[in-house]
Amino acid sequence: MKPPKSVLTQALTLLAMVGLTLAVMAQAPEPDGAGVRPGVLPEKWLVGGPNCMEVPEFQVHEYNPDFYILRQSGCSHYEKPFLYLLFGQDRALLLDTGAGMPDVKRVVMETVDKWCARNGKESIPLVVAHTHNHSDHVAGDKQFQGVPNVTFVGADVDTAVAYWGFKKWPEDVIEYDLGGRVLDIFGIPGHQRASIAVYDRESGVLITGDLIYPGRLYIDDAAAFEASLERMLKFTEGKIVTHLLGCHIEQTDTPYLEYPIGSIYQPNEHALDLNRGVLYELQEIVRNKKGELQRVALRDLTIYPVNAEVWGALRAKRKEVEERQRLTQFKQPGGAE
């Protein structure tokens, strides 16, 4: 005897709902790697000091053979940004070019040459783009402009939007193929209007720029920040997310304790990676503030709203730090943002 149609419909609907829930909640039924290509983050980064003469300008870390993370030393610039270099079969992508006066082209091209030698290639085209348009992420741009086999993408929002192919910024999700390796790119303004997130399907890594990282989240547009959180959560539903990787570490490994602006040496810093749960934590706080975003210290980061007055105070502080450090540590231009 067949069940009544209404009962069958209800049962099918329930099964569909259960299936959807499992797809979202239980993304990997077995702890077998979830089908992503694994990688390893270092236990410690070279953070600059205490003896700067012994520290290279960049640390190049091989997350896996086709994914590299470059960390600029605090002895080169106190911002200590992270840069990301990903290889596909047809091209490589570099995200950001460093802070101050970095010798970034030499380090990147050495890494590209080594990758090519290991993979039996004479060369590979390199695309140089940015997570966003702040001075500590674009300082090495001129080194890549006009270089053969390098496509340079300007960091301003109009240039970036046009290159990636957005029709509706920042809502679109752009599929960008490096050759057998697809990246998903979408807009995450809130820290800076040209900010993008980059999801690497191969490794499950979500690169979040300066919007999400273990440190001070400088938010210059609260509404855009909230919308970007929602967009990021929606995008990651049902996806394997191995790490959220931002572009700085400013937090110590002690909960609720950060390093001050201008720190060169951070011997006990927080790990670079965060997990997807921090997005829910931020979402809850932003929703409860109902548009009146205030500074809030969390376990692993700080929400740090800024306006013209706060930006002015931060620039003054950074100028003071840079002038002091320039005399003893390294050469760098002033006015970092």
N, C-alpha and C positions, 0 to 999 in steps of 0.2 A: 504494500500500500504506500503510495506516494504521500509525503507530507503536504499539507495545504500550501498553496503558493505563497501566502503571506509569511508562513513559518519558514519556508525555504529562503525567501527573500531576506528575512531577518537574520537567518543563520549565515547566509552569504555575506551580508553586510557586516556581521560580527566578525567573520573570518577575515574580511578585508581590513577591518579596523585593527584586528590583532596582528595581521601581517604588516600593516603600516607601523604599528607600535614597535614591532620587533625590528623593522627596518631602521627606525629612528633610534630606539633604545639599545638594541643589541646589534650593533653594526657588524661585529665579528663574532660568530657563534663559537669559535675555538681560538684559544690563545696561541695561534700558529703564525703570527706575523701579519695577519689581516690582508695578505696579498700585496702589501706595499714593499718597496725596496728599502731595506734597512739602512741605517746610518748611525754614526756614533758621535756624540758631542764630547768635548774634552772635559775632564774633571775640573781643570783650572785653565783659565785664559792667562796669557802674558799681559799683565795689566799696567806695566809701566813703572819700573823701579823695583826696589828702592834705589838701584844704581842704573841710571838711564843710559850710561855708556855701554851697558851690556845688553840692552834690549833692542831688537830689530824694530824698524818702523811699523811693519805689519807682521802679524802672525797669520799664516795660511794654514787653515785646518781642513783636512779632507774628511767631510762628513761621510761621503762614500765616493767611489772613483769618478762620479760625474757631477758631484755637488760639493762646492767649496765655500767656506766661510772665511772671510778676511776680517781680522780685527785690528784696527789702527791703535798703536800704542799710546798710552797717556803721555809718554815722553815726547811724542810727536804732536799731539793735541789732546787737551783734557777731555774733550767730548768722547773720545775713544769709540767712534762709530763702528758698526759692523757692516760689511759689504757682502753681497751674495753673488756667486758665480756658478751658473748652471749650464751644463752641456747637453745638447741633443745630438742627433746624427747629422743635422744640417747646419746648425748654428749654435752659438753660445750666447748667454745673456748675462751681463753684469748689471747689478742694481746698486747704484750710487758710486761716488768717486772720492769720498773722504772729506776731511776737514783740514783747515789751515793751509799748509803748503806741502801736501803729500807727494811722495814719489810713487804714485799709485800705478801709473802706466807700466813702469818697469816690472813691478811685482805681478800685476795682472797678466802681462804678456809672457813673463817667465812661466806662470802657471799654465797659460794656454799652450805654450810651446811644449811643455812637459806632457800635457794631456794629449796633444797631437802625436808626439813621439810614441807614447804608450799605446795609442790607438791606430798607429800606422797611417796617419794623415800628414800631408805636408803643411796644411793650414786648415783653419775653420773660420768662417765669418763670425764676427763678434758684434753684438748689439749692446750699446751702452745706454741704459735708461736709469730711471730714478724712482725711489719710493715716494718722494715728495721734493718740494722746491725750497729747502732751507740751506743756508750757507755751509753747514757742517755735513752736507750730503752731496754737494756739487762742486767742491773746491778744486777737484782735479779734472773738471770737465774739459778745459782747453787742451789737456794732454791727449785727448782722444779725438779731437776735432780735426778733420782733414787727413786722418790716418788711413792708409789703404786697408781694405777688407774690414773696416770698422764702420758700422752705422751708428751715428750719434743722434740720440733723441733728447731734445731740450727738455728741461724740467718744468717749464711753465705749463699751466693747465691746458691752454689751447693747443700747444704743440703736442703734448702727451696724448690728449684726447684724440687728436687727428691721427697720430701714428698708430695707436692701439685699435682705432676703428670704432670708437663709441658713437652710437647714434643718439642715445639718451644717457647723458652723464648725470650722476654717477651710478645709475641703477643697472645699466647693462652688465652682463657677465661676458667678457670677451674670451674666446678660446684662442690661445696663441701657441702654435706648434713649433717646437725647436727641432722637429724631425724625430718622430717616434717618442716624443715627450711633450705632452700637452699641459700647458699652464692655463689656469683660469684667473682672469684679472678683472677686478671691479673697484669702483671708487669708494674711498673711506675718508672723505673730508671731515673736519672737526678739529684736527691739529693744524692742518694746512690745506688749502682748498684743492691742491693737486694731488693729494695723497691717494695711493692705490694699495690694495692688498693683492698678493700673488699666491695662488694655491698651486702647488706642484702635485699633480695626481700620482706621479710615480712614487714619491716618498711620503706623501700625506702631510708635508710641511706647509703651513700657512704663514707667509711672511707678512708682517703687520706694520712695518715701518715704524713711525713714531707715534702711532695711535695707541698701540698696546705694547708695553714692554715693562720689565721690572725697574721702575723708576718714576720720574715725575711726568705725568701725562699732561703736557701743556695744551689746554683746550681753548681755542680761540673762537669757537662757534658751538655753543652747547646744543642747539637744535640739530646741527649737522652731525655732531658727535653721537647723539642719541639715535639718529637715523642710521648712522654707519654701524653702530652696535647691532641694531635690528637687522640690517642687511647682512652683516657677518654671521649672525646666529642663523638666519634663514638659509644662507648659502651653505653652512656647515651641517645642516640637518641631514642625517643619514650618510654623512661622509666620514671616512677615516681621517682623523686629525691627529697626527703623531706629536706635533709641536706647534705652538705659536712662537714665532721667532721675530722679535723686534730688532731695532737698530742701536740700542744702547743698554747698558746696565748702570743704574744709579743707586740701586738698593743694596744694602748689605745682606748677609745671610742670616741676620737677626731680624725676626718679624718686626715690622713697623719702624725700622731704622734705616735711613738712607745716608749716602755719602753727600757731603756738601758740594755745591757748585764749584768746579775747578779742581776736583780731586784728580791727582795724577796716579797715585798708587792706591789700589783697592784690593788688598790681599785677601779679604774675606767677603767678596762680593757675592750677590745672589746668582743663581744659575741663569743663563740666558733664556731658557725656554720656559714658557707657561703652558697651561692646558686650557681647554675650551671652557672649563668651569668658571674661569675668571670673567668671561663675557657675561655670564648670568649674574655674577656678583656686581659687576659694573651696571648692568641693565637695571637691577633692583634699586640701586642707589640713585641712578639718574631718574628713574620713574618716580621715586619717592620725593625727589627734590622739585618735581613738576616745573622744570624750566629754570629754577633758581639754583643753578649749579654752584656749589661751594667747595672749598678745599676739603678733601676727605682722605685721611691716611688709611690704607688697607694693609693687609698682611704683607703683600708682595709688591705694592705700587701705591702711588698717590695721585688722586685726581686733583689737578692743579689748573683751575680756570684762569685765563689771562685776559686782560683788556689793554688798552693803550698805556695806561698808567703802570700796570704790572710789567708789560713788555719793556717799558722804559727803564724801570728799576732793574730788571733782569739784564738788559743790555749794559747798564752802568756797572753792575756787578761783574759781568763777564769781561768788560773792558779792563776793569781793575785787575782781575785775575790774570788776564792775558798779558798785560803790561808787566806785571810782577814776574810771571813765568818766562816771558820772553828774554829777560835779563839773565836767567840762570839755566833754563831747561832747553829751549828750542826757539826757532824762529817761526812766527806765525803772524798773519795779518790780524788786525783788530775787527771788531764788529760782528762776531759770530752770533747767529740767531738760532 
